[in-house]
Each structure stands twice: as structure tokens, then as C-alpha cells.
């Protein structure tokens, strides 16, 4: 299985009451998932439901897989096929903001499911880099249970420069993701 830790050690670490230990295990699993997703998914499936701490660890350990929309990871954490979930009326408060501005975007999530479903809502921004190429980042909106019907979703996004992200003018794309699947997109022009 995982050669850096045997099952007994993993059990001791996951049941450890110290949050920093559980975070360390989760971060290690997340790092491993980038090169060996099937290994981490197999381990997560085996450990799911063993304890509250273990469930927290595997959810954090699979965070990159969830952001990537990995179908097996989605199923593991109860997110169903989004085939009957649709996004309509995606609107941006400003489709030509300047660097430093904040925008609001909203959309209707239409649930055509027969019963309530667990939903993971995210959005991806494809940022223009200094080279002119784009780089994407996934942001979480919410994880919730929604019943059949139309749900209005609203979210703010800032284009302020930060120590970890510098913004550049150009055409950016915003995509709305439901349970790992891109459902709608909008284009905006970021001004200097």
C-alpha cells in the first residue's frame, strides 16, 4: 500500500486528537494524490466511516482530486452525477473590471433531480499571466444539499493583487462547476 507508513501507523495518526497531526497526514495524502490518485482513493474508500477524524483527513487528503472533478472522489463523498443539474442566467456585475476591482456574479442552479442531492459548487477563473498564457484556479462556493427546483446563487470575486497572485490585463474566463463538471462560462476583460 503506502510504503512510507503502514496500516497500524496510519490508524494511530488518524485517531490522534491533535489537529496538527491530522493536518499533516491529510497534506501528505493530498501530495500523494497528485502522482498516485488511485492509491489515495483506495485508501480513502477503506477508511471512510471509521471515525470523524478519519473522515476529515481523507476529505482534506482528496481536496485536489475533488477540485479536479475526479468522478471516483466525487462519488466517495456523496456528490452525484450532475447530469440533471443545470446552470442558467450566469451574469457578471461588471464584464470589464479593472485590476483591484471586485465583481459579483450570479446564476440559477436548476435541480431536475427527483430527490434532494448533495451539491459541490465551485468556480474556476482562468487568469491571464504576464506571458499572455492563462493559468486556472478553482474556488469553492459551497457544499450543500439542495432539493428539486431553481436556486439563485451569488458570489463575489476580487481582482485585487495579493502576495500570492498578481493580476494582468486581458481576457479572463470564469466557469461555474457543479459536482466536478463545468456547466457554464462567461468572459470578462480585465483592464489595467
C-alpha positions, 0 to 999 in steps of 0.5 A: 500500500503506502510504503512510507507508513503502514496500516497500524501507523496510519490508524494511530495518526488518524485517531490522534486528537491533535489537529496538527497531526491530522493536518499533516497526514491529510497534506501528505495524502493530498501530495500523494494524490497528485502522482498516485490518485488511485492509491489515495482513493483506495485508501480513502474508500477503506477508511471512510466511516471509521471515525470523524477524524478519519473522515476529515483527513481523507476529505482534506487528503482528496481536496485536489482530486475533488477540485479536479472533478475526479468522478471516483472522489466525487462519488466517495463523498456523496456528490452525484452525477450532475447530469440533471443539474443545470446552470442558467442566467450566469451574469457578471456585475461588471464584464470589464473590471479593472485590476483591484476591482471586485465583481459579483456574479450570479446564476440559477442552479436548476435541480431536475433531480427527483430527490434532494442531492448533495451539491459541490459548487465551485468556480474556476477563473482562468487568469491571464499571466504576464506571458499572455498564457492563462493559468486556472484556479478553482474556488469553492462556493459551497457544499450543500444539499439542495432539493428539486427546483431553481436556486439563485446563487451569488458570489463575489470575486476580487481582482485585487493583487495579493502576495500570492497572485498578481493580476494582468490585463486581458481576457479572463474566463470564469466557469461555474462547476457543479459536482466536478463538471463545468456547466457554464462560462462567461468572459470578462476583460480585465483592464489595467 
